[in-house]
Amino acid sequence: MSKKKELEKKQQELQQEISRVKLPREKQSLGIVDQRLGASRMRVRCLDEKTRICRIPGRLKRKLWVREKDLVLVEPWQMGGDEKGDIIFKYRPSQVEWLKKKGYLKKFEEVEEF
């Protein structure tokens, strides 16, 4: 494949990526990974000003690679929702930029730049 075609393909992927940004629904919240604790668990600081211990569900363990300072979508548990939750989705850098432009991350920008 030629370099032109590769560049065009990457640009199309970026456009699709930006047009399909997953937004939080109902109880879900955006969060930043503060610390990895091991055993697919991590401490996440959420937009609703709570810090939760979140895990990656088994169906996503091999697909979702999360590091510190990544922006993720968190779904709190029904029992113990203030303390625990599941990480459902990890945002890519272009998606984070789109969320910043649309104003979804204003609370995080006030606290610190990521």
C-alpha positions as CSV (number, residue, x, y, z in Angstrom):
1,M,0.0,0.0,0.0
2,S,1.4,3.4,-0.9
3,K,2.0,6.1,1.7
4,K,-0.8,8.3,0.3
5,K,-3.3,5.6,0.8
6,E,-2.0,4.9,4.3
7,L,-2.3,8.6,5.3
8,E,-5.8,8.8,3.8
9,K,-6.9,5.7,5.8
10,K,-5.5,7.1,9.0
11,Q,-7.3,10.4,8.5
12,Q,-10.6,8.6,7.9
13,E,-10.1,6.5,11.0
14,L,-9.6,9.7,13.0
15,Q,-12.7,11.3,11.6
16,Q,-14.7,8.2,12.5
17,E,-13.2,8.1,15.9
18,I,-14.2,11.7,16.6
19,S,-17.7,11.3,15.3
20,R,-18.4,8.3,17.6
21,V,-17.3,9.6,21.1
22,K,-19.0,7.7,23.8
23,L,-20.7,10.1,26.3
24,P,-21.7,9.2,29.9
25,R,-25.3,8.1,30.4
26,E,-27.5,8.0,33.6
27,K,-25.1,7.1,36.5
28,Q,-21.9,6.8,34.4
29,S,-19.2,9.4,35.0
30,L,-15.9,10.5,33.4
31,G,-12.7,9.9,35.4
32,I,-9.0,10.0,35.4
33,V,-6.9,7.1,36.5
34,D,-4.8,8.2,39.5
35,Q,-3.1,5.0,40.5
36,R,-2.9,1.3,39.4
37,L,-3.4,-1.0,42.3
38,G,-2.8,-4.4,40.5
39,A,-5.2,-7.3,39.8
40,S,-7.0,-5.1,37.1
41,R,-8.0,-2.5,39.8
42,M,-7.2,1.1,39.9
43,R,-8.0,4.3,41.8
44,V,-10.0,6.7,39.6
45,R,-10.9,10.4,40.3
46,C,-14.4,10.9,38.9
47,L,-16.1,14.1,37.6
48,D,-18.7,13.8,40.5
49,E,-15.8,14.6,42.9
50,K,-15.5,11.1,44.3
51,T,-12.5,8.8,44.2
52,R,-13.5,5.2,43.4
53,I,-11.6,1.9,43.3
54,C,-12.5,0.6,39.8
55,R,-11.9,-2.6,38.1
56,I,-11.8,-3.7,34.5
57,P,-14.5,-6.3,33.9
58,G,-13.5,-9.7,32.6
59,R,-14.9,-9.2,29.1
60,L,-12.6,-6.2,28.6
61,K,-9.5,-7.3,30.4
62,R,-7.5,-8.2,27.2
63,K,-9.0,-5.4,25.0
64,L,-8.6,-2.5,27.4
65,W,-5.1,-1.4,28.4
66,V,-5.3,1.5,30.9
67,R,-2.4,3.5,32.3
68,E,-2.2,6.4,34.8
69,K,-3.6,9.7,33.7
70,D,-5.9,8.1,31.1
71,L,-9.4,9.4,30.7
72,V,-12.0,6.6,31.3
73,L,-15.7,6.1,31.5
74,V,-16.8,4.7,34.9
75,E,-20.0,3.0,35.9
76,P,-20.5,2.9,39.7
77,W,-21.7,-0.3,41.3
78,Q,-25.3,-0.5,42.5
79,M,-24.1,-1.4,46.0
80,G,-21.2,0.7,47.2
81,G,-21.4,3.1,44.3
82,D,-19.6,5.9,46.0
83,E,-16.5,3.7,46.6
84,K,-16.4,1.1,43.7
85,G,-17.1,0.9,40.0
86,D,-16.3,-0.6,36.7
87,I,-14.2,0.9,33.9
88,I,-16.3,0.6,30.7
89,F,-14.3,2.6,28.1
90,K,-11.0,4.4,27.6
91,Y,-10.8,7.6,25.6
92,R,-8.2,8.1,22.9
93,P,-6.3,11.4,22.7
94,S,-8.3,12.7,19.8
95,Q,-11.5,11.9,21.7
96,V,-10.2,13.7,24.8
97,E,-9.5,16.8,22.6
98,W,-13.1,16.7,21.3
99,L,-14.5,16.4,24.8
100,K,-12.4,19.4,25.9
101,K,-13.7,21.5,22.9
102,K,-17.3,20.6,23.8
103,G,-16.9,21.5,27.4
104,Y,-17.3,18.1,29.1
105,L,-14.0,18.3,31.0
106,K,-14.3,21.8,32.5
107,K,-14.1,20.5,36.1
108,F,-10.9,18.5,35.4
109,E,-9.3,21.6,33.7
110,E,-9.9,23.6,36.9
111,V,-8.2,21.0,39.1
112,E,-5.2,20.3,36.9
113,E,-4.1,20.0,33.3
114,F,-3.8,16.5,32.0
